[in-house]
Amino acid sequence: MRSSDPKARMRLARILAVLGITGLVAAVPVRASDFDGSRLLICAPVQAFDCEPGEDCEKGLPEDIGAPAFIRIDVANKAVIGPKRTSPILLVDTSGGQLLLQGSELGYGWIIAIDQETGKMTGALANHEDAFVLFGACTVP
């Protein structure tokens, strides 16, 4: 991943700790209703991209950009819970076969999209300078 401004890296690490975005967890039989926001989810990132204007996005591991190994998503309490921070969910939408969650933290807007059938997840954080994209999956604990 890019070795840009250390302050920006630390800020991103704090943001990602808040979101703790998604990934593959233990294989547990799930139902479509498991990913509709009605149950607590555990998510983990497996792949990350670091993007800046005018440059190709750099592919790497989530830990390269400071993403936590796991996060909890609690739609009922409107919170994305990481190991160090909790970020409020400001918008929830369950249309189109996906659970969409949106929020804002430390100068970044974020969105998490979870497939309601499979639990696969995409998360993005963006501000006016750069963007980070994470791919992973969620499961029910």
HELIX and SHEET records of a PDB file:
HELIX    1   1 PRO A    6  LEU A   19  1                                  14    
HELIX    2   2 ALA A   32  PHE A   35  5                                   4    
HELIX    3   3 PRO A   62  ILE A   65  5                                   4    
SHEET    1   A 5 GLU A  58  GLY A  60  0                                        
SHEET    2   A 5 LEU A  41  CYS A  51 -1                                        
SHEET    3   A 5 ILE A  71  ASP A  74 -1                                        
SHEET    4   A 5 ALA A  79  ILE A  81 -1                                        
SHEET    5   A 5 THR A  86  PRO A  88 -1                                        
SHEET    1   B 7 GLU A  58  GLY A  60  0                                        
SHEET    2   B 7 LEU A  41  CYS A  51 -1                                        
SHEET    3   B 7 ALA A 131  THR A 139 -1                                        
SHEET    4   B 7 LYS A 120  ALA A 126 -1                                        
SHEET    5   B 7 TYR A 108  ASP A 115 -1                                        
SHEET    6   B 7 GLN A  98  GLU A 105 -1                                        
SHEET    7   B 7 LEU A  91  ASP A  93 -1                                        
END                                                                             
